Amino acid sequence: MEPVEDLQKELMKLLDSLGIYKTEQKKNSIHVVRDRAFVGIHPKKSYLGVNVVLDRSNATPPATKVDRVSANRFHHYYKITSRHQLNKSFAQLLKEAYDLTQAEK
């Protein structure tokens, strides 16, 4: 198991490759925002919880849990324990979520 801090740094590198965004520090999490939040980061003791907002219920890689939050928004929850999970497929999900924030305008 890799340190959560290292996993968070790797995740931030993937996010940096997407373009401009800002982070909002919350009590127990970090919201990653463009025009609206598109990723939630939840550092835990043994893993990094990541919530990705998409407009569909299915995704690759499959999420641990998916919640419908509105008619066309779904929160995909991932439990990241290894850098190997932060691969091209996961990077593509982040890009899709990032691009959705612009598509709303």
C-alpha positions as CSV (number, residue, x, y, z in Angstrom):
1,M,0.0,0.0,0.0
2,E,1.3,3.4,-1.0
3,P,1.2,6.5,1.2
4,V,-2.0,8.5,0.7
5,E,0.1,11.7,0.2
6,D,1.9,10.1,-2.7
7,L,-1.3,9.0,-4.3
8,Q,-2.7,12.5,-4.0
9,K,0.3,14.0,-5.6
10,E,-0.1,11.6,-8.6
11,L,-3.7,12.5,-8.9
12,M,-2.9,16.2,-8.9
13,K,-0.4,15.6,-11.7
14,L,-3.2,14.0,-13.8
15,L,-5.5,16.9,-13.0
16,D,-2.8,19.4,-13.9
17,S,-2.6,17.9,-17.4
18,L,-6.3,18.8,-18.0
19,G,-6.0,22.5,-17.9
20,I,-7.0,25.3,-15.5
21,Y,-8.9,24.5,-12.4
22,K,-9.0,25.5,-8.8
23,T,-9.2,23.6,-5.5
24,E,-11.5,24.3,-2.6
25,Q,-10.4,23.0,0.7
26,K,-13.3,21.6,2.8
27,K,-13.3,20.2,6.3
28,N,-12.5,16.6,5.2
29,S,-12.1,16.8,1.5
30,I,-10.9,18.9,-1.5
31,H,-13.2,19.9,-4.3
32,V,-11.6,20.3,-7.7
33,V,-13.5,23.0,-9.6
34,R,-13.7,24.4,-13.1
35,D,-17.1,26.1,-13.5
36,R,-18.4,23.6,-10.9
37,A,-16.9,20.8,-8.9
38,F,-16.0,17.8,-11.1
39,V,-13.8,15.8,-8.7
40,G,-13.9,15.3,-5.0
41,I,-10.8,14.1,-3.1
42,H,-11.2,12.4,0.2
43,P,-7.9,11.5,1.9
44,K,-8.3,8.5,4.3
45,K,-5.7,6.7,6.4
46,S,-5.3,3.7,4.1
47,Y,-6.6,5.0,0.7
48,L,-7.5,8.0,-1.3
49,G,-11.2,8.4,-2.0
50,V,-12.0,10.0,-5.3
51,N,-15.4,11.1,-6.5
52,V,-15.7,11.8,-10.3
53,V,-18.8,13.6,-11.6
54,L,-20.0,12.2,-15.0
55,D,-23.2,12.4,-17.0
56,R,-23.6,8.6,-17.2
57,S,-23.9,5.7,-14.8
58,N,-21.3,3.3,-16.3
59,A,-17.6,4.0,-16.5
60,T,-14.3,2.3,-17.1
61,P,-12.7,1.6,-14.8
62,P,-15.8,0.6,-12.9
63,A,-16.5,2.6,-9.7
64,T,-16.8,1.1,-6.3
65,K,-20.1,2.9,-6.0
66,V,-22.3,5.1,-8.3
67,D,-24.9,7.6,-7.0
68,R,-27.4,9.4,-9.2
69,V,-27.4,13.0,-7.9
70,S,-29.6,14.6,-10.6
71,A,-31.3,13.7,-13.9
72,N,-28.0,13.8,-15.7
73,R,-25.3,13.6,-13.1
74,F,-23.7,10.6,-11.4
75,H,-21.0,10.5,-8.7
76,H,-18.6,7.7,-9.3
77,Y,-16.7,6.7,-6.2
78,Y,-13.2,5.2,-6.4
79,K,-11.0,3.8,-3.6
80,I,-7.4,4.5,-4.8
81,T,-4.7,2.4,-3.0
82,S,-2.1,2.2,-5.8
83,R,-0.5,4.4,-8.4
84,H,-1.4,1.7,-10.9
85,Q,-5.1,2.7,-10.5
86,L,-4.2,6.2,-11.7
87,N,-3.7,5.0,-15.3
88,K,-4.8,6.1,-18.8
89,S,-8.4,4.9,-18.2
90,F,-8.7,6.9,-15.0
91,A,-7.1,9.9,-16.7
92,Q,-9.7,9.7,-19.4
93,L,-12.5,9.7,-16.8
94,L,-11.0,12.9,-15.3
95,K,-10.8,14.5,-18.7
96,E,-14.5,13.6,-19.4
97,A,-15.6,15.1,-16.1
98,Y,-13.4,18.2,-16.7
99,D,-14.9,18.7,-20.2
100,L,-18.5,18.4,-18.9
101,T,-18.0,21.5,-16.8
102,Q,-17.4,23.5,-20.0
103,A,-20.2,21.8,-22.0
104,E,-22.8,23.3,-19.6
105,K,-22.3,26.8,-20.9
